[in-house]
Amino acid sequence: MTELVILLKSIEKLRKQLNDLINAKSLNLQDPEIIAASEILDDAISKFNEILINMKDK
């Protein structure tokens, strides 16, 4: 698998985990665990976008 495919699968897994965590925390979006999980997902999405931009530039 390419790095992009692996990252995309990771993003989907992180998104599901975040959604499950939000539901488990009764939609309290200020919970520190939710904030941390969201930041991890944001980092993965940023990395994905960076790879796409680099691929476009080549």
C-alpha positions in Angstrom: 0.0 0.0 0.0 1.1 3.5 -0.7 1.7 6.0 2.1 -1.4 7.9 0.9 -3.7 4.8 1.2 -2.3 3.9 4.6 -2.8 7.5 5.8 -6.4 7.6 4.4 -7.2 4.4 6.3 -5.7 5.9 9.5 -7.8 9.1 9.0 -10.9 7.0 8.8 -10.1 5.0 11.9 -9.2 8.2 13.8 -12.5 9.8 12.6 -14.5 6.9 13.9 -12.7 6.9 17.2 -13.3 10.6 17.6 -17.0 10.2 16.8 -17.3 7.3 19.3 -15.5 9.3 21.9 -17.8 12.3 21.4 -20.9 10.1 21.8 -19.4 8.4 24.9 -18.7 11.9 26.5 -22.3 13.0 25.9 -21.3 15.5 23.1 -19.1 17.5 25.5 -16.7 18.9 22.9 -14.6 20.7 25.5 -13.6 17.4 27.1 -9.7 17.1 27.1 -9.8 13.6 25.5 -12.0 14.9 22.7 -9.8 17.9 22.1 -6.7 15.6 22.0 -8.3 13.1 19.6 -9.4 16.0 17.4 -5.9 17.4 17.3 -4.5 13.9 16.3 -7.1 13.7 13.5 -6.3 17.3 12.4 -2.6 16.3 12.2 -3.3 13.3 10.1 -5.5 15.3 7.7 -2.8 18.0 7.4 -0.2 15.3 6.5 -2.6 13.9 3.9 -3.1 17.3 2.3 0.6 18.0 2.4 1.3 14.7 0.5 -1.4 15.6 -2.1 0.1 19.1 -2.6 3.6 17.6 -3.1 2.2 15.1 -5.6 0.6 17.9 -7.5 3.8 19.9 -7.6 5.8 17.0 -9.2 
